[in-house]
Amino acid sequence: MTVSQPHNKAGANIRDLKQQNRALILKHIALTRGLSRGKLARIVGLSKMAVGNLVSDLIAMGLVEECETPAANGNYGRRPIILQLAAASPCICGMLVKRGFFQVILADLGGAVLHRRDIPFEGGMDQEQMLALLLGAYDALRREEPRRVLAVGIASVGPVDAASGVLLTPPSFYGISNVPLAQRVQEHTGLPAFLIHDASAGALAEKFYGGQKSTDNFIYLHIMNGIGGGYVLDGRLYDGDSGQSGEIGHTSINFMGPRCSCGNVGCLELYANVPQMRRRITELLPLYRSSAMPALGGSDQLTWLDIVDAANHKEAAAVAALEEFCGYLAYAVAANINLLDLSCIVVGYESSSRGGIVEKLLQSKIAACSRHKNITVLHSGFGGDAPLIGSIACVAQRVFDLSLPLLLDEPAQKEGQAGHAQ
Ligand SMILES: [Zn+2]
C-alpha cells in the first residue's frame, strides 16, 4: 500500500513555511463556511497581505474561489466576499467496507458528498468477487465526475492493519480474510490508497467535519454489528503503531467469562449485542401485553434499528434491553475514561427516530460506574455514516499535513521554478 512519509524534518526553509501556510489556509477554507479574507487572517494570525498572497496562490492552483454571499431579504447593499473550495477543485474517493454492504462516495476536501453508491454485499462471494464489486462502484462513480480524484480512503470493519493496508480477519465476514485492500485499490485506480479502522474513521469525521472540531479529547463509539472505538487525543487521531487501535468490543468486562473468537475471555461484544437484546425482549414481551413490538415481525427478527426506534418510542421491553446493552458498554467506556481522563463520548449508529435514548442511558450508566461525573455523551451528527465520511477525512488530513502532494506544486504562474523542497 501507499503511505506517504510524514514531514518529520526538524527545520523548515522559507518554501516549507509557505507550503505549510498554504495548507493551513486551504484547511480553514475547506472546513469553515463563509470565511472572508479578513476573518481568515484573524483566525490564522497572519497579516491580511500574507493571507491575500496565499489565497491568490490557491486560486491560481484551481483550489479556491471567491464569491459574494447571498443577498439578505431587502438588503441590496454591498455584500461580503467569501472564500470557498473551487467548483472544479480535486475530490477524494471514500469507501466503507462493512458486513452487508459497501458504500463508495466522491466528496470534496470539505467533506461535501458529490456522488454515492450503496452496494449490497452478501455471503457466498470470494475475495476477488468482493473486490470486483468495490472497484466496479469506483469506476461507475468516476464516469460521473470530471474532477481530478486525489486519493482513496478506505474505512473498514476491523481488525485492520492500517500500516500495511490489509484487512485482517474480521469475525463473521463471509470467510474472507487477509485482503490487501489498499494495494488492490491502488493498483486498480492508480491513486494512493489508505486503509483505516471504521471507528477511527468515525472519530476523524467528527474532528474534521462534525461537531467536535474544537474538542481536543474524545472517544467516538461506533455501534453496528460490533462495537468499535476511535480516539482523538490532544487534538489528533490516535491510531496506535499499526492502526489496530479501537477494538473496544474485544476488551474484557468479565475475566471469568466465556472465551471469545478473538482469543480473549469475557469480551464486551459477548454481552452487548443484538441477539442478546432480542432474547431479553422475548423474555419481557409477555409482561407488556400492550406492546406494539410483535407487530415488527417477532422479536427474533428485530434489528438494532428496530430496537432503538422502539425504545425511543418508550416501548418498555426495548428500553430494558437497551438499558442492559448500555450497562455493559458503560463498563468498557468507564475503563477508557479512567485511563485517559476523557469527558466527551460521541456515539454513531443508524437510527430513524429522534429521542436520544442510547445517549441518555449510556451517560447515566457511565456516571454510575466511573469516578468522573461530568461525562457528556453525544449522538454523532452523521448517524451511521461517520466512518464513511471519515474515509474522506483520512485523505484530507494528509493533504492538509502535506503528506499528499496536492500543495507541493507551485501555482501555474510560477511554472518552471517548481521542484522538490530541499
Ligand atoms: Zn473478543
Boltz pocket constraint, residues with backbone or C-beta under 6 A from the ligand:
constraints:
  - pocket:
      binder: B
      contacts: [[A, 249], [A, 250], [A, 251], [A, 260], [A, 261], [A, 262], [A, 263], [A, 264], [A, 267]]
      max_distance: 6.0
